């Protein structure tokens, strides 16, 4: 009697796991830092951006993300790709050092600009 052939996905998963295990440790760390950690961070940030408070232009849920974003170049690169308004807000607040909302500190103005562009 012939044994049934396992689905192709089974081989792909085992092969993928096996190949990942064979990667050098430095490459595993790079992949985690550049992709996995960044994607997890973006998912949390995006959830905060889509919160009720954010839709009402309240920065309470996203303000604490701004220093974290600005401290990690990989987060900046990722947001430049994912958030259409991020490039010019980043340029104004971080490169030119010209905040939009003058009565707020730089981080608050940065966060408020994001929400204004998304929801105003």
Secondary structure, DSSP 8 states (H G I E B T S, - for coil): -------HHHHHHHHHHHHHHHS-HHHHHHHIIIIIHHHHHHHHHHHHHTSHHHHTT-GGGTHHHHHHHHH-HHHHHHHHHH-TTHHHHHIIIIIS---SSTTS-HHHHHHHHHHHHHH-
